[in-house]
Amino acid sequence: MAPPLAQQPALQAPVDRHTHAVLRAATLALVEDEDRRLFPVTLHAGAPGRCARHVEDPPLPDAGLRADVVLALLRAAASLTPRRVLWLTRPGELSPHDDDLRWLGPAAWAAQALGMPVGLVVVTRRGWFDPVSDVRREWRRLRPRPLSARG
């Protein structure tokens, strides 16, 4: 059973530099890579370019299956990057959606089972948000940083 929303890991403002950079890169990757208006919900664990992912097509009908998927992704991401972030990409606006809520509990359970302080963040073409704390970042037009400004 998932912990109540108040006990689930949530981003707090101000967001640390690493998390901000990872979520900005995840948003930019979605903008650059997904040219369709509608695309399947995808769960990612790790960091952009170094992540395990699950494309939900068709949607998984059971919370237990979703928890198993999150657990497997977080374990797989351990070999890809030391600081794992868990994010869900989906079409639509930066407001809570049924897909976000369907994955929230299983994500919290899997992170707790692994002893990881990781929460689920939702990424759309407009930005990202934490469905628990509502900490968010939006862009009107997100563009890659010039090579000289990347660190």
N, C-alpha and C positions, 0 to 999 in steps of 0.2 A: 504494500500500500504506500502511496506517495505521501511525503510529509505535507502538512497544510501549507498553503501559499505563504503564510508569514514566516515559515521556517525554511523555505526553499532559498538556495543561493540567489542573490539578486545583485545586479550592478548598482553601485552607489556613485553619485556625482561628487567630486569630479572623477571621471574614469581614468585609470592609469594609462600611461603612454603606450605600453605594449598592447593592451586590450583595444585602445582606440585605433592603433595602427592596423591590427588584425581585422577589426570590424570594418574599417574604411576600405582595406584591401578586398575583403569579402564583398562589399557593396560594389566596388569598382569592377571586380571580376564578374559579378552578375550582370552589370550594365554592359560590359564589353563582350561577354560570352553568350548571353541569352538574348537572341534577337527576336524571339517570338513573344507575342503579347501574353499568351497563356502558355504556361509550362508546368511540369509536375513539381510538386513540393519535394524538396530535397533536404535531407539532414546531413550536416557536415560536422566532423570532429577533427581537430588539429589546428592548422593554420592554412590560409589560402596558398595553394601550390604544394602543400604538404599535408593533405588531409585524406581521411577515409570518408566515404559518403554512401548514402542510401537514397535512391530515387524512389519515391512513393508513387508507383504507377502499376497497378491500382493501389489505392489506400489500404493500409493494413487495418483489418476490422477489430483487432483486439489489443487492449492496452498492454497485456503481457508480452505479445509479440513485439510491440513498439519498444518496450523496456529491454527486451533481448537485443534488438537492433542497436539501441543506444549503447548498451553495455559492450557489444562487439565493436562498435565504432570507436568508443573511447579507448578500449584495449588496443585496437589496431593503431590508433593515432599515437600511442605511447612510443612506438618505434620511429615515428615520423617527426615529432617535435616534442621538446620537453614541457612546454606550456601549452596545454590543450584548451581550445575554445570550442564550444558547441553552438552551432548556429543552424537555423532553418531558413532556406531561401524559398520564397513563394511569390506569385504575382499578387498585385493588389496594393492597398494603401498601408500606411504605418499606423494601423489600429488593430486591436485584437481581433483575431479571426478564428473560426472553428478549428482549423488545422493547428494553429499555435496552441490552443487549449488541449487538443488531443495529444500533443507531444509533450506538453509541460510536465505532467505527472510522471510519465515513464522516464523522462530525462532526469528529473529530480531523484527518482528511485535509483536509477543506474549510477548517477554520480555519487549518491550517498553509499551505495553498495561498494564502490571503489574507494570511498573516503576522499573524494575529490570535491573541492569547493567550486564546482562549475555549474552555471545555470544556463538555461536555453535563451538565446538571443535570436530575434527574428530579423531577417534581412530582406528588403525589397529593393527595387530600383531607386527608390527615393531616399533610402538610408537604413537605419537599424533602430530597434528598440527592445528593451527588456520587458516582457509582458508582466513580470511581477512588480518591478519598481517603477516602470514607465520611464526610466532613464533612456534618452534617445538622442540621435543625431540625424538631422535631415540635410540634404543638399538639393538645390534646384537643378544644377548641372554639375555632376561630379566628373572631374577630369583627372587623368594621371598627373602626378607631380613631375616637373622637369627632372631629368637625370641629375642635374647639379643639386637639386633640393632633396634628393632621396638620401637616406642615411643608412 
